[in-house]
Protein backbone atom coordinates (compact mmCIF):
# COMPACT_ATOMS: atom_id res chain seq x y z
CA UNK A 1 0.00 0.00 0.00
CA UNK A 2 1.39 3.36 -1.01
CA UNK A 3 0.77 6.27 1.34
CA UNK A 4 1.15 9.69 -0.19
CA UNK A 5 1.91 12.68 2.01
CA UNK A 6 -0.81 15.27 2.26
CA UNK A 7 -0.41 18.66 0.67
CA UNK A 8 -2.09 21.39 2.66
CA UNK A 9 -3.66 24.33 0.87
CA UNK A 10 -5.47 25.50 3.98
CA UNK A 11 -3.69 28.84 3.80
CA UNK A 12 -5.74 29.60 0.68
CA UNK A 13 -9.02 29.31 2.54
CA UNK A 14 -8.15 31.49 5.51
CA UNK A 15 -9.82 34.86 5.24
CA UNK A 16 -8.10 36.70 8.05
CA UNK A 17 -7.02 39.75 6.04
CA UNK A 18 -9.12 42.89 5.79
CA UNK A 19 -11.12 43.14 2.58
CA UNK A 20 -9.25 46.24 1.40
CA UNK A 21 -5.99 44.24 1.23
CA UNK A 22 -7.30 41.73 -1.30
CA UNK A 23 -6.09 42.21 -4.83
CA UNK A 24 -8.58 43.92 -7.07
CA UNK A 25 -8.74 44.00 -10.84
CA UNK A 26 -7.62 47.63 -11.06
CA UNK A 27 -4.49 46.97 -8.97
CA UNK A 28 -3.58 44.07 -11.24
CA UNK A 29 -4.18 46.04 -14.42
CA UNK A 30 -2.20 49.06 -13.21
CA UNK A 31 0.82 47.12 -11.95
CA UNK A 32 3.89 48.39 -13.78
CA UNK A 33 7.27 46.66 -14.13
CA UNK A 34 9.96 47.74 -11.66
CA UNK A 35 13.74 47.37 -11.57
CA UNK A 36 13.22 44.05 -9.72
CA UNK A 37 10.42 41.47 -9.87
CA UNK A 38 7.36 42.56 -7.89
CA UNK A 39 5.01 40.26 -5.96
CA UNK A 40 1.42 41.44 -5.47
CA UNK A 41 -0.41 39.39 -2.87
CA UNK A 42 -3.86 39.74 -1.38
CA UNK A 43 -3.10 37.44 1.55
CA UNK A 44 -2.40 33.74 1.60
CA UNK A 45 0.13 32.21 -0.72
CA UNK A 46 -1.37 33.13 -4.10
CA UNK A 47 0.31 36.13 -5.72
CA UNK A 48 0.83 37.87 -9.04
CA UNK A 49 4.45 38.17 -10.11
CA UNK A 50 5.19 41.24 -12.23
CA UNK A 51 8.42 40.60 -14.10
CA UNK A 52 10.86 43.32 -15.15
CA UNK A 53 9.84 42.79 -18.79
CA UNK A 54 6.17 43.53 -17.93
CA UNK A 55 4.87 39.95 -17.85
CA UNK A 56 2.26 39.26 -15.15
CA UNK A 57 2.27 35.66 -13.91
CA UNK A 58 0.17 33.85 -11.29
CA UNK A 59 2.15 31.87 -8.69
CA UNK A 60 1.25 29.82 -5.60
CA UNK A 61 3.71 29.01 -2.83
CA UNK A 62 3.08 25.76 -0.93
CA UNK A 63 4.94 23.21 1.15
CA UNK A 64 5.35 19.54 0.19
CA UNK A 65 7.49 17.10 2.16
CA UNK A 66 8.69 20.00 4.34
CA UNK A 67 10.10 21.86 1.32
CA UNK A 68 8.87 25.12 -0.10
CA UNK A 69 7.61 24.89 -3.67
CA UNK A 70 6.08 27.27 -6.20
CA UNK A 71 3.31 26.34 -8.60
CA UNK A 72 2.91 28.42 -11.78
CA UNK A 73 -0.61 28.91 -13.14
CA UNK A 74 0.17 31.02 -16.20
CA UNK A 75 -0.15 34.59 -17.37
CA UNK A 76 -2.69 37.12 -16.17
CA UNK A 77 -4.86 38.54 -18.89
CA UNK A 78 -7.45 41.26 -18.71
CA UNK A 79 -10.40 39.52 -20.33
CA UNK A 80 -13.23 41.69 -18.93
URMO-V364269 format. One record per backbone hydrogen bond with DSSP energy under -1.0 kcal/mol. NH is the residue of the N-H (numbers start at 1). CO is the residue of the C=O. E is the energy in kcal/mol with one decimal. If there is no record, write none. Layout:
BEGIN
nh:NH co:CO e:E
nh:NH co:CO e:E
END
This chain:
BEGIN
nh:12 co:9 e:-1.8
nh:13 co:10 e:-1.0
nh:21 co:18 e:-1.9
nh:28 co:24 e:-1.9
nh:29 co:25 e:-2.5
nh:30 co:26 e:-2.2
nh:38 co:50 e:-2.4
nh:40 co:48 e:-2.8
nh:47 co:59 e:-2.5
nh:48 co:40 e:-2.7
nh:49 co:57 e:-3.6
nh:50 co:38 e:-3.3
nh:51 co:55 e:-3.0
nh:54 co:51 e:-1.8
nh:57 co:49 e:-2.7
nh:58 co:74 e:-3.0
nh:59 co:47 e:-2.6
nh:60 co:71 e:-1.9
nh:61 co:45 e:-1.9
nh:62 co:69 e:-2.3
nh:64 co:67 e:-2.4
nh:67 co:64 e:-1.2
nh:69 co:62 e:-3.3
nh:71 co:60 e:-3.1
nh:73 co:58 e:-2.0
nh:76 co:56 e:-2.9
nh:79 co:77 e:-1.2
END
